[in-house]
Amino acid sequence: MGKIRITSYGHSCFKISTESGAVILDPYEDGKVPGLVLPENLEADAVYCSHQHADHNAAHLVRLSGKGEPFKVSFLTVPHDHHGGSRRGMNRITFLQAEGICIAHLGDLGRLPTDEEYESLRKADIVMLPCAGYFTISSEEAWEVIQQLKKPSLKILMHFRDGKRGYEVQEDIRDIMKVIPGVKRLPVSELEIDPDRIPHSVVTLEPAV
């Protein structure tokens, strides 16, 4: 199997690349996430947005190759809030099958998963999850989710504030790390993952510029 490259652009935006192609998840509009701007000329074979808020749905900023979807993809719809979606609407969890493993991007998950939803999440080898509260689950809830994902897997934290990057109402990553133990703050924007050797850890990435 080939390797998987994960590139972070901050907030909840990532690019997943393999020899088969590339997809971008949750690109944000210019000026919609404090302290962050997407690089120009982003290109991929497909774009997936968890919901239609401007900090997640800027698919028009990504140039499509025209090759079509490179990975098998499926979705799970969950509420964006603790009130069944009545406050913020619904959110879509995206599952990608790439190089024999499952990658789950939780978007703006707004409440703890149900038992049935956990069953789907436990199949993932790499999970990108929000953790800063207000718009999404909080750090305490994110830690509960992480503890439920007992399968050895890589957890990448997203949708948090880091100093001047992110929204003031969000928890800062330094406070989040007091709740979620063992978080590794990697000083890189990109990870290259061997599907046969997925690290069992919780990490953050720096936004690519």
Protein Blocks (a to p, Z undefined) as FASTA:
>chain_A
ZZdddddeehjbccdddfkbccdehiacehkaghiacdehiacfbdcdfbfcfklmmmml
pccehlopfbdcddddddfbfnoopmnopaddddddeehiacddekjafbdcdfklmmmm
mmpmbdcddfeghjlccfklmmmmmmmmmbgcddddehiaehjgocfkbccfklmmmmmg
hiacdfbfbdcddfklcccddddddddZZ
